Amino acid sequence: MSGKILIVDTVATNRIVLRVNLVASRHEVRLCASLDQARATLNGPLPNLIICDTANGEDAAFAFFRSVKSDPKTSHIPIIATGQFDTPQARVAALEAGADDLLAKPLSDDVLQARIRSLLRAQDAESELRLRDDTKRALGFAEAQQAFVTASEITVVTARTDTAQMDCAKLVTGEGRRCNRVAPQQLLTCFNLNPFPDLFVIDATNVAETGLGMEKPQIYKLVSELRSRSETRHAALLVRFPECADDVAAMVLDLGANDIVPATADPGEVAHRINALLQHKHQQDRLRDTVRYGLQAAVTDQLTGLFNRRYALPHLKRMADRAAATGRDFAVMVLDIDHFKAINDSHGHAVGDEVLTEVADRLRNNLRAIDMIARIGGEEFLIAMPDTTSREARDAAKRLCALIQNNPFQSATNGKSIPVTLSIGVALGHGQQLADNGTTEIMGRADAALFDAKTSGRNTIAVSPA
């Protein structure tokens, strides 16, 4: 996966060497010799990722990180900080300033390349979700921002029996967080976690010790299994690895781990990475929810809760295709509320909306589960009934007309009783006959039948000749 990468380093040799390695991996690279030059560069086309050296001024570099992350235009750009990071406090300070990962010099090219691929993958996935969320908002489906959800499930996967290296209690630093431990083999064979965790912390710190801990193939299988299974695909994965195990770090990132942390990392750094992963996981969950709800809203009529035309016509096409394949008949009804304009003019649009909602509820509650009902116009509805004969369609249309006529509507707005009637046009689809014509022909026949019902006195049904 290639991307546009901005390198910020005051040492020309460092910039050149890093550029050569990244260009060889088909990345597009821009070089900056100072932080001021980097800030100016960010006013133009934005990079996908920033690699910034901190060796010649941590305070200035951290201020640059904060400015990048605080600007809505650049806050999504991941930052890899490079430097010495001699103390745990320096590492935590860099992360708190906005760095997404820290790589100590001399850089491991394998780990750097794997980290770049991991961050670019995550950025692409988040960008796609945000794009869909922005589209949903542009369509008018915006919702109020929800508060951050603190309840989290954490599972530590470790083969250790001691508690010196990974104590569950140390991870539960936020209200509502629950943590448990599980052995790697138990997770791979049973996989019956309930509820499924938001975060897996995989303890591979003793992978190099003979006879202890997990072997490398087991670690790799564990990460790939967690990332590929539907139940845990969106869970965050943090892998703790030992020193001098860059091959493990690079491999688990390529297999789908969200973050890695060395075994020697200070508890404060581990806690910061866990907090960041959980927050990002919950944000991603909310984005997926808004996309899901946005898709539902895009095919649903807001007033009545019925499907809209955008959903109804493709559904009708699929029903026609199925009828053509099975040779079974189906029916299409187009329904219209009689004199609906007069209701709006006499009682107001609020009452008109009440009538539309009540008609929708009555129709929906008096149809089969397999029937599809949609609002396709102001006071016009569509009903598609699979596996339905001509007689069954006529009987259903008569029943719906009587259901509306015999029960006047009581308005909650003005307290008045409002008589309402329907006119219904019915058309039948006859299996193979409809295969070449699609839905346009049968919708045209149903509309023509509705016109006949209207002109013949309303509150009636008309059936289109086959």
N, C-alpha and C positions, 0 to 999 in steps of 0.2 A: 504494500500500500504506500503510494507516494504522496507527498504533501509539500506545501510551501513552508519552509523553515527559516526563521530569523535567528542568526547567531550573533550574540553580543559578547565580545571579548576584547580587552585592551591589548592583548598580545597577538601580533600579526601571525606568528608561527602557529599558535593555537587555532586561530580562525582558518588558516589555509589547510592545516591537516584535517580539521573537522569537516571543512567543506569538501575536500577530496573524498573522504569516506562516505559522506551523505550523497554527494552527486553520483557516486558509484552505485548507490542504492536507488537511483532515479528520483531523488528528491530535488526540488527546486530551492536553491539556497540564496539567501541574502545576508551580507556581512555588515556588521556595525562595529566600529572601534570604540564607541562610547555610548553611555546611557542616553545622553542628549540626542545623539544621532538615531538611536532606537526609537525614542519618543517621536521624533520627526517622521521616521519611517512608518509608524503606526497611524499617521494621518492620511496615508495613502492606502493602497490595496493591502488588506490584512493577511498576515501569515496564518497557517494552521497550527503552528507550534513555535515556541520561543525557547532557545537554549541560551542561558545567561550565566556567565562566569561571575563569581562573587569574590574571587581572591584579592582583588585590588580595591576593596571597599564594600564590606558587607552592608553597612547602613544605607549607602546610596543604592545598592542593588535591591535591598528589601523595600526601600521607598518606591523604587520602580515597580516591583511586584505588586505593591499595594495599589499603585495608580492604575496598573493594567486591570487588576481584578475589580476595582471600584467603578470603572467606566463601563456602562452597559454595552458599549460598542465592542469592547475587547475582553469583557469578563469571561467569555467562553473559551479564550485561547489558553491551552495548557502551557505551563512553564516548567522546564527542567533546569534546576539550579546546579551548577558545577562549582567545585572548590575543594578546600581541605576539610572543612567541618570537623575541627579537632575536638570539639566538646559536644556533649549531648545538647547543651543549651543552644549552641549555634544551629544544630540541625532543627530543633523545635522552632527556633526563631524564624528560620527560613520557611518552614511549612506554614507557620502562623501568618507570615507576611504574604503568602499566596502561592508559593511554589507547589507544584503538583508532585514533584519527585526530586530527590537529591542524589547526585552521583559524585562520589569522591574521586579526586584525581590521584593517580593516572586513571583515565577512563577505560572501562572495559567496552570495547566496540560491540561485542555480542549483546551485553546488557543494554547499552545505549540504543542499539537498533531495535531490540525487542521492546524496550520501553516506548520508543517513538511509535512503533506499530500499535502497541496497546492503547496509547493515548489518542492516536488518530482514529482508531476504531471506535473508541468511546465517544469521541467528538462527533463522528459521522452519525452514530446512532442517536445521540442527543439532538443533533441538528435536525434530523428527520422528524423526531417527535415534536420538536418545537415548531417546525414548519407546519406540521399538521395542526398543532394547537393554534398557531397564528391564523391558519385558514379557517378553523372553526370560529375563532373570534371575529374574523372579518365577515363571516356569514351571520353574525349576530348571536352566537351561542356562548358569549363570554359569561363566566361565573366568577363569583367573589373568590379572592385568594384565600386558601385555607391556611391555618396555622400549621407549623411544623409538627409532625407526628413523632412523639418521643418513644412510644412503645416499640420495642425491638426484640427480636429473638436472635441470640448469638449461639453458635455451636462451635466449640473448639474440637478439632479433629487431631488427636495425638495418640501415639503409641506408648507414651511415657506413663509410668506409674507414679513417679514422683511429682511433686507440685512446685518444685523450685523454679522451673522455667516458665510454666504457663499456669497461672492461678486464675480460675474462672472469676472469682470474686473481684479481681483487679480490673476486669473488663467491664463489669456492671457499674458504670460510673454515672449513668443517667436514670432518671425516674422511669419506671416501667420497663426497664431492660431485664431480660432473663437470659441466663447463660447456662449451658450444660456441656458436658464432655462426652465424646463418643470415640470409640476406637476406629481406625481406618477400615479394617475388615468388616466390622459391624455395619458401617455405613454403606459399604459396597455391596454387601450381601443382603441386608434386610431393607434398608432405605425406607423405613416406616416412620420417619420423623413427623410429629404432629404437635404444633403447627410447623410448617417448613420455615427454616431460619431466614432472617434478612441478611445475615452475614455468617460466612464460614471462615474461621481462622484455622489454617492448616499448619500444624507444627512440624516443620521439616528440619528443625535445628540440629538434630543428631543424625542426619542422613549419612554423614561420613564415618560414623562410629560403627565398627564391626559388631554385628549381632544385636544392635540396638536400633530402635526407631524404625522408620519406613525406608524401604529401598527406593531408589530413583524411579524404577518402572511403576511402583505402587503410587508414588506421588503424582506422576504424570497421568496415570489412569484415573486417579481420584479427581484431579482438576478437570480433565476432559469429560468425565462422567457427570460431574456437577454442572458443568457448563452446557452439556448437551441434553440433559433431561428436562422435560417441560416443567416439572415441579420446582426446579432450582435454577432454571436458565437465567432468571433475572436477579438471583441472589448475588450479593457482593462476596468476592473471594480475596482474602488476604493470606499470603504465604510467608511464613517466617523461615528463613534459610540461613545456614551457617556461613561463616567466613570462608573464603577460598572455594566457593561453590557457585561461581558465576554461570556455569552451564545450567545449573538447576534454576537460577533466577531467570535466565533468558528463556528457558524452555517453558516454565509455568506461565510466563507472560504471554508467550505465543499461543499457549493452549487455552488462555482465556482468563487468567487471574487478573483481578482489577488492580492489585497493588502487591508489592513485596516489601519486606522489611528485614534487615539483618538481625541475627540472633543477639548481637551485641547492642542493639538499639535500646536507648533509655525508655523506661516505661511511659514517660511523658510523650515520646515520639509515637510509640505504639498506640497510646490512647488517642493522640491527635489523628492518626491515620484511621483508626476505627471510627471516630466521630465523623470524619469527613466521608468515609465510605457509607456509613448509615444515613447521613444527611442526603448524600447523592442518591442513594437507593430509594429513599422515600420520595425525593423529588421526581425521580424517574417513574415511580409508581403513580404519582399524581398526574404526570404528563400522559402516561398510558391510559389512565382513567379518563382524562379529559378528551383524549382522542377517541376512546371507545364511546363516551357519552356524546361527543360531537358527531360521530358517524350515525349514532342513533337519532340525534336531533335532526340531522340532515335529511332523514327519510321519514320523519314524523311530523304530522301537523300539530303545531304548538297549541292550538285552541282545544281540539277534540281528543288529541292523543292517538288518533288513527294514523295509518300510513298516509303518505302524500303521493302525488302523481309520480315523483321521481322514483319511488319504490314500486308503485302499483304497475306501471307499464312493463318494466322488465320482469316482474313476477308473472304478469299475464302472459308474456312471451314464453317463459319457462313452462307455464301450465299448458300452453298450446303445443309446445314441443313434446311434452309428456303425453298429451292426448294423441298426438300424431304417432308416437312410438307404441302406445298401448291400444289405439283404436277406440278409446272411450270418449264419450261426449262430455262437454262441460258447458256451463252457462255463464253469461256475463250480464249483469244488471247495471244500468245507469239510473240513479234515483235523483229526483229534484224536489225540494220543498216548494209546495205551491204558494204563490203570492208572498214570497219571502220579503220582497221589497216593501210590501204593505205592512208587514210586521215591524220592520225597521222604522218605517215612516210613522207608524201609529204609536209604537211603544219605545222607540229608541234603540240604538245599536247594542247597548248593554243587554237588553232583553233578547235581541236577535242572537247575540252570542250564547245566551242561556239556551235558546231553542236549538241552536246548532249542536251544543254540547249534549243536550238531553236526547236529541234524535240520534246522535252518534252512539250514546250509551245504550239506547234501546235496540238499535240495529245490532251492535256488537254482542249484546247479551242474548240475542235470539237467532244466532247463526251457529253453524257447526264450527268445531275447532279448526277444521281444514279449510274453511272458507276464508277468503281475504277481503277485508273491507278497507276502503281508503276514501279520504276526502280529496277530490280532484279539482274542485272549483269552489266558488263562494258558498253556494248552498247545494252543491252537486256531489254525489257520492258514487263510488264504484264498488260493486261486489262481484268477486270472481269465485265460482263454485265448481270445483273439480268433480268428476264422476257424477254428473247430474243430468238427468233426462229432462225432456221438454215438460213433462207433467210435473216433475219435482220442482222445476224452476217456476212454473206457474203457481203451484201451491205455495211456495216460499214467498213469492212476490205478493200474493193475496194476503198472506199472513202478516207481512210487514206493513202493508197498507192499512190493514185493520188495526194493527198494534199502535200505529201513530194516530189514526182517526178517532179511535174509541177512547182514548185517554188524553183529554185536554192537558196542556202544559200549565203548570202553576209557576208564575214568575216570582222569584225571590226579590227582584228589584222593585216591582210595583204591586205585587200581591194579586195581580189579575190572572184570570183563567184565559188561556189563549188556545183556540182551536188550530190544529195544524194537520195538514194532509200531505201525502206524497203522490207523485206520479212516477211510474217506473217503466223503463224500456228494457225488454229482455231480448237477448240474442243467444243462439245456441251454436256451439262449435262442435263439429262432427269429425273428430279424429283426423284422419289423413287429409280430408278436404282443406284443412286450415294450414297444412304444413308449408305450402308455398306462399301463402298470402300474409303470414305473420298476424299481428294483432290489429293492424290498421283497419282491415276489412270488418272484423267482428265488432270493433269499437264503433265504426261507422254505422253498422246495422243497429247496434244498441242505441246510439244517439238518434237515429231515424225513428226507432220505435218509441223513444221517449217523446219526440216531437209529436208523434201520433197520439200518445196518451195525453199530452198537454192540449192539443187542439180538439180532442174529443170530450173535453169537459173537466179534465184534471181528476185527482183522487182516483186514479184508475191505472191499469197496466195495459201495455201493448207488447205483443210478441212479434219480433221480426220474422218474416218467412225465411226458411233456410235457403 
